[in-house]
Amino acid sequence: MLRRLTLPAAVVAVVALMVFAMLPPGTRRTEPPPATTVRGAFHIHSDRSDGSGSIAQIARAAQEAGLQFIIVTDHGDATRAPDPPAYRSGVLVIDGVELSTTAGHYAVMDMPASAYPLAGTPQEVVEDVERLGGFGFAAHPGSPRSQLAWTDWDTPVNGLEWINADSEWRDEPRVPIARALITYLLRAPQSLATLLDRPESVLERWDALARVRPIVGLAGADAHARFGFSQRTDPDVSAVHIPLPGYTTVFRTFSNQVVLEAPLTGDARADARRITDAIRRGRVYSVIDALAGPGSLSFTARSGSRSAQMGDAIPIDGDVLLRASANAPPGTTLVLLQDGQRVHEVTDGVLETNGGQDAAVYRIEAYTSGAPGEPPVPWLVSNPIYAGLAPTPAARPATPEPVSRIPARTGEAAAEQGPLDTSVVQTGPLTDDARARAFAGDPAISWNMALSPGPPIGQFAAVAVPITGGLAAHDRVRFRVSASKPMRVWVQLRAPVGNTERWGRTFYAGPEERLIDLAFETFRAIGVTSSPRAPLHRVDSLLFVVDTLNTLPGTNGSLHIFEVGFVR
């Protein structure tokens, strides 16, 4: 009997030794930051979308991980009113949303409900978020999954996720993933950390954008506590899944530390306002807590009599003197990056250097000994200080004045609609005498529409304006519009190509009159078309369309469209 047990016992012992040999190092403890620095997680999904836990369960997981705040970003279209900030299990819960665009996802905080669904191109979605006062981040820009990676860097996003937990494991070879799965039960956060490395392309993109305008970097937890075995969509709606990696584990892997001017007060609304304001200003750095924690970073600059911290712009008045220090484990190297290039580093000490008098963007990255990844993942990552750049948010380009203009045939406008939808069009002269004289022959369009209720099944209402001879001699459409309530409406070009093809883009309309001036080159193909750009010489209709992209079924409203013309 003893001999029978010896071999299995030996096998178990060998396996145990192998597992312990593969175990990643434990977390190295550091001195905590001051009480004015609060630790939290951004980009979290609950069971309201494709996460496995309720908000209450997620808050308890955050409390177990030592977080002080979380920002939940369930998938949605922004028509759901966000929950008011609240302390749950001692953790401040801030409600946001993750929006889908045609070129990736945009994770947004600090925004009220929208009157209509936010969707479409990144330019249109970011424009709406800005109008509503929100602040958004290009989510998982380094994802190897093309349907997730953010690809439109011409749109002025407010921030980006310099690292994303979901993206990091997806590009790893099978052997490291298998090793992490084996050691997960014993050291879960540390096992997840072994799958991290420095996301070179994303950081390069961040540094390049920061030379042009302020842009905030966060670490995105992308926590779902849900791994689907047959995931085909995002959000993941697969029926079969396991609740891994758990929320607590993800929250213990890495976090964001927000630098405030005073400690939290316990007033949820006031504290949420202070946290989101600090994030907007770039007063935040990221920590890979599974390597060492809780960690603390100070990064400042001085030039002449001016001083700056993370997120600030500082004018150059003599040399720019930079200083960084961290509560770090032995062997930690602080690295100063100037416009993305390593220019100075110090191990086990305070980094102090003279940056000279050239305009530049500075960031700090800190590396602990034995950090995983190839190249190694930084333990701490700061937000930038902008020296001599004084960047300001990107301004909208001025609308060019037309060189030539022909009026659209609005007097011949006709209604189009789905089988159960309503579209009623009336045309008539402008009521303003001065405009009526200036735009004689340009009847105004009064349009009442209603989409049928129920699930979205292709409801639409439209106004069609005929075009004779195409639009090859013009490059834009220009008009003025007001609406009974905020809405986003298509303007489309239709051509008798194939089974009739369309190209278009959307515009915002509200109660206040607005001038809309749209270049045809910005119109995108709708559905399958024979060419990505509209064949202007063959276009036979200008359409104004309301459909379920940006309008909920059952919605009704009216628009007043006038001074419609094609310009060059």
BASE-949191 format. One line per 5 residues: for each residue x, y, z of C-alpha. Coordinates in steps of 0.05 Angstrom, whole numbers. Layout:
// BASE-949191
X:Y:Z  ...
This chain:
// BASE-949191
0:0:0  57:48:17  89:35:-49  25:50:-86  20:118:-52
93:136:-63  89:148:-138  26:192:-137  54:231:-79  119:241:-116
82:265:-177  42:315:-135  106:339:-103  140:350:-170  79:386:-198
76:430:-135  150:447:-142  140:464:-215  81:510:-199  119:545:-143
179:553:-190  134:588:-240  102:634:-188  114:708:-203  145:749:-147
98:776:-94  79:849:-91  133:893:-61  106:941:-9  120:1016:-10
101:1076:32  31:1101:15  18:1167:-19  -9:1227:19  -83:1230:37
-94:1279:-20  -78:1225:-71  -135:1176:-82  -131:1109:-117  -183:1082:-164
-201:1044:-227  -228:1067:-294  -266:1028:-348  -309:976:-312  -369:936:-336
-426:912:-293  -485:865:-307  -521:925:-338  -480:909:-401  -430:852:-407
-400:848:-337  -418:792:-289  -426:833:-225  -475:883:-198  -453:953:-180
-457:934:-106  -413:872:-118  -363:912:-158  -359:965:-102  -345:910:-51
-290:882:-96  -260:952:-102  -261:959:-26  -225:892:-19  -173:917:-68
-162:981:-28  -192:1028:-80  -225:1094:-61  -264:1106:-126  -286:1070:-189
-311:1096:-255  -361:1048:-286  -368:1051:-362  -421:1002:-384  -434:997:-458
-491:1042:-481  -514:1099:-525  -515:1152:-470  -591:1157:-468  -593:1125:-399
-585:1177:-345  -522:1161:-305  -531:1141:-233  -512:1198:-186  -445:1190:-151
-452:1148:-87  -408:1116:-35  -418:1041:-34  -378:997:14  -336:1059:27
-318:1066:-47  -341:1126:-89  -378:1099:-150  -379:1146:-211  -423:1125:-269
-400:1135:-342  -412:1100:-409  -373:1066:-464  -397:1089:-533  -388:1052:-598
-363:1089:-660  -344:1067:-730  -271:1069:-710  -269:1042:-639  -299:1054:-570
-300:1118:-530  -303:1112:-454  -336:1174:-426  -344:1203:-356  -377:1264:-328
-434:1269:-378  -509:1274:-369  -559:1234:-410  -564:1250:-484  -632:1267:-516
-614:1219:-572  -569:1158:-581  -495:1175:-591  -466:1133:-648  -433:1142:-715
-363:1165:-733  -313:1185:-680  -318:1257:-703  -394:1258:-692  -391:1221:-625
-335:1263:-597  -370:1326:-620  -433:1305:-583  -395:1286:-520  -361:1354:-520
-428:1390:-530  -457:1353:-470  -397:1370:-427  -369:1299:-422  -296:1278:-423
-276:1216:-462  -219:1168:-473  -201:1127:-534  -211:1057:-506  -162:999:-516
-125:1033:-574  -73:978:-573  -122:920:-579  -103:866:-629  -177:859:-644
-192:906:-702  -264:917:-680  -240:944:-613  -178:985:-629  -187:1060:-635
-162:1081:-704  -184:1154:-715  -129:1198:-687  -150:1260:-727  -211:1268:-682
-191:1309:-620  -204:1258:-565  -196:1282:-493  -153:1224:-471  -132:1153:-485
-118:1088:-447  -43:1081:-448  -53:1010:-423  -114:965:-424  -120:900:-386
-162:864:-439  -115:884:-495  -52:863:-459  -66:789:-453  -94:782:-523
-27:793:-557  12:745:-513  38:677:-537  4:615:-511  60:593:-463
58:657:-419  -18:653:-418  -16:580:-397  35:596:-343  -9:653:-317
-69:607:-315  -30:556:-274  -6:607:-223  -71:649:-222  -101:611:-163
-41:627:-118  -21:697:-141  -76:723:-185  -57:797:-194  17:781:-202
-1:728:-253  -41:778:-294  18:827:-289  64:776:-323  23:787:-386
37:862:-387  90:896:-428  104:968:-450  53:985:-504  103:1021:-549
57:1043:-605  4:1072:-558  55:1110:-518  87:1137:-582  18:1160:-604
5:1194:-537  71:1231:-539  59:1254:-611  -11:1280:-596  13:1315:-533
58:1360:-576  -6:1387:-608  -57:1391:-552  -68:1367:-481  -87:1294:-477
-97:1254:-413  -72:1182:-405  -105:1131:-359  -97:1057:-345  -160:1022:-367
-181:962:-324  -233:939:-375  -260:895:-319  -317:848:-336  -305:788:-290
-332:749:-349  -294:706:-399  -339:681:-456  -322:617:-492  -357:635:-556
-350:711:-558  -369:738:-626  -391:808:-609  -372:866:-565  -406:875:-517
-400:800:-504  -469:768:-500  -446:696:-502  -487:651:-456  -430:608:-432
-376:644:-391  -337:642:-326  -328:701:-278  -253:709:-290  -210:747:-280
-248:772:-219  -260:845:-205  -217:845:-143  -159:813:-180  -162:864:-237
-166:922:-187  -104:895:-152  -65:890:-217  -62:964:-234  -97:1029:-216
-98:1105:-227  -78:1153:-172  -111:1221:-175  -77:1280:-141  -126:1326:-105
-116:1390:-68  -149:1363:-5  -173:1295:21  -240:1266:3  -297:1293:47
-349:1237:42  -397:1281:2  -406:1237:-59  -425:1291:-109  -371:1340:-87
-318:1286:-84  -337:1259:-153  -332:1330:-181  -263:1339:-152  -238:1271:-178
-264:1281:-249  -239:1353:-251  -170:1329:-230  -171:1276:-284  -191:1327:-336
-131:1369:-316  -83:1310:-321  -71:1306:-246  -65:1230:-248  -13:1176:-255
-18:1101:-263  12:1046:-219  21:972:-234  2:952:-163  17:878:-173
91:895:-179  95:944:-120  47:987:-83  13:1029:-64  67:1074:-95
70:1149:-99  98:1198:-150  114:1272:-149  131:1305:-215  141:1380:-222
174:1432:-267  198:1503:-254  218:1559:-302  232:1628:-276  180:1643:-223
129:1593:-251  120:1522:-227  78:1465:-255  55:1394:-239  26:1338:-281
-24:1364:-332  0:1436:-329  29:1479:-384  87:1523:-362  114:1582:-402
189:1581:-413  224:1636:-374  295:1612:-372  314:1539:-364  261:1488:-347
281:1450:-284  248:1383:-275  242:1341:-212  211:1273:-198  211:1228:-137
173:1165:-118  159:1121:-58  191:1062:-94  222:995:-77  298:988:-81
325:983:-152  271:1028:-182  293:1072:-240  259:1138:-255  261:1156:-329
247:1225:-357  218:1226:-428  222:1288:-471  175:1285:-530  175:1209:-521
251:1201:-519  288:1179:-457  334:1237:-437  351:1225:-364  345:1170:-312
362:1157:-240  361:1093:-200  345:1094:-125  341:1169:-119  308:1234:-138
310:1254:-211  330:1326:-222  352:1355:-288  354:1417:-331  310:1410:-393
337:1473:-425  294:1525:-460  264:1486:-517  189:1474:-520  176:1401:-502
128:1352:-470  156:1315:-409  132:1250:-376  159:1204:-323  161:1128:-326
188:1087:-268  214:1015:-275  223:964:-219  275:910:-223  249:846:-254
188:880:-287  153:833:-335  145:842:-410  188:854:-471  198:912:-468
186:915:-393  122:947:-369  133:1012:-331  113:1009:-257  91:1082:-255
69:1127:-313  56:1201:-304  15:1249:-345  53:1303:-383  78:1372:-365
75:1417:-426  135:1464:-427  132:1524:-473  74:1495:-512  14:1522:-474
-30:1475:-513  -104:1489:-516  -161:1443:-536  -167:1437:-611  -209:1492:-642
-261:1475:-693  -239:1499:-763  -275:1561:-787  -330:1549:-839  -303:1574:-906
-343:1626:-945  -368:1598:-1012  -338:1622:-1077  -400:1602:-1115  -469:1577:-1097
-530:1548:-1130  -595:1538:-1092  -622:1468:-1082  -691:1454:-1111  -724:1454:-1043
-791:1474:-1073  -794:1403:-1102  -776:1368:-1037  -815:1304:-1025  -827:1260:-964
-802:1189:-958  -813:1141:-899  -816:1069:-876  -881:1030:-878  -903:1051:-808
-865:1116:-802  -888:1188:-814  -856:1241:-857  -894:1305:-875  -860:1359:-916
-884:1430:-931  -845:1482:-969  -854:1557:-972  -819:1624:-973  -774:1647:-917
-812:1689:-865  -755:1737:-852  -761:1793:-903  -687:1807:-910  -671:1733:-920
-730:1724:-967  -699:1778:-1011  -629:1750:-1006  -650:1679:-1019  -706:1689:-1069
-723:1623:-1101  -698:1583:-1040  -762:1557:-1007  -754:1534:-935  -771:1463:-915
-816:1449:-855  -811:1376:-838  -851:1336:-787  -829:1265:-775  -842:1206:-729
-810:1137:-725  -856:1080:-707  -847:1050:-637  -819:981:-620  -752:950:-633
-706:982:-685  -724:947:-750  -702:998:-802  -750:1055:-785  -735:1119:-823
-764:1185:-846  -734:1228:-900  -738:1289:-944  -713:1282:-1016  -691:1342:-1057
-681:1327:-1131  -616:1344:-1167  -607:1352:-1241  -539:1346:-1275  -501:1320:-1214
-456:1359:-1167  -388:1354:-1200  -381:1430:-1201  -390:1435:-1125  -355:1407:-1065
-401:1424:-1006  -473:1429:-984  -492:1488:-940  -556:1503:-903  -587:1529:-839
-629:1487:-792  -667:1488:-727  -704:1431:-694  -759:1423:-642  -710:1386:-597
-638:1363:-599  -626:1309:-651  -574:1284:-700  -596:1279:-772  -566:1250:-836
-552:1290:-898  -541:1241:-955  -526:1239:-1029  -562:1187:-1070  -542:1162:-1139
-576:1112:-1186  -516:1066:-1184  -528:991:-1176  -590:982:-1132  -586:1057:-1114
-527:1076:-1069  -519:1129:-1015  -463:1167:-981  -472:1214:-922  -455:1241:-854
-495:1268:-796  -503:1337:-765  -530:1363:-699  -595:1403:-698  -628:1437:-639
-676:1493:-621  -624:1546:-638  -612:1561:-711  -546:1533:-737  -506:1539:-801
-485:1471:-828  -430:1468:-881  -408:1398:-900  -355:1378:-951  -374:1320:-997
-306:1289:-987  -326:1276:-914  -387:1236:-934  -378:1161:-922  -410:1102:-957
-474:1076:-927  -478:1002:-933  -445:968:-993  -427:1016:-1049  -388:1011:-1113
-340:1066:-1090  -320:1096:-1022  -335:1167:-1046  -399:1191:-1079  -395:1197:-1155
-416:1270:-1154  -431:1273:-1229  -484:1219:-1220  -518:1243:-1156  -593:1255:-1167
-619:1269:-1096  -601:1305:-1033  -633:1271:-972  -646:1292:-901  -657:1228:-862
-675:1209:-791  -664:1135:-774  -648:1091:-715  -573:1106:-716  -584:1168:-674
-659:1167:-661  -699:1120:-616  -760:1085:-645  -824:1122:-625  -790:1190:-630
-824:1248:-664  -803:1319:-679  -798:1374:-730  -743:1410:-768  -739:1476:-805
-687:1472:-861  -673:1533:-904  -621:1569:-947  -601:1501:-976  -548:1507:-1030
-490:1473:-1063  -425:1512:-1059  -353:1513:-1079
